[in-house]
Amino acid sequence: MPPVQVSAALTFLPYLNFFLNIGSPVDRWLEECRLPYQIYEDPAIYIPTLNTWHFISLGETKEGVDDLGLRIGHDHVYEALGLPLMASTLAAPTLLSGIERFSRGVRGISSGTGVVLARGEHD
């Protein structure tokens, strides 16, 4: 059996709150996507990443939202990634060290996420 990728519920809250704010039936969708209600009370818990993507896709389809990622990214990037990770990344003395800090820190937020740097053909 392959490992189940998990993410901190904190990264899911901006999506959840978006749908709550527009009056979507979030509790029903959480149940349908097999996500715990504890997300509301304890955003430090870890939840299955695949289930969160199912919830987001369901919400986008049901509500006709085709730019959800842009809305969340623009308005909630610090909230979704956590202020400590963003503060550490932004305080790095160089771009490379910032990317390295981000790469190490993001693994604590989402088990299936990594950062890969590759040289392009123009290097």
Phi, psi and omega in degrees: 000128180290154179294150178268123177283138180234156178226151174295135180302334178308322182287341182268338185304319179301324178291314179301313181295324177302310182291326175298316183294334179262007174084021179289154179282068188300317181299319179295319179293321177302316180295315180299323182269005177059046176251143184283147176290343181298347178307321180298317187271330186221084181291358178276352180288161176255139183230156180297124183299318181300322179294324178293321178294324177297316179300312182298315179297317178300313180297316179300316182292310183295323184263357178067035180260117182252003180230032184300316180301319178294317180298313181293315180300320181289318188265340191223022185301319180291319180297318184289325182265346181093132182299321180299317179295315181293320179297317179297316181296313183289336180275357181297143183287336180225163177300315180299315180292328175296317178294319179296316178298316179298315182301316178293317184289325183292335178294335176281346180263322182217119186294338182262007184256138175213168178237130179239128175256134180224145177283139177273175182291345183264004181280000000 
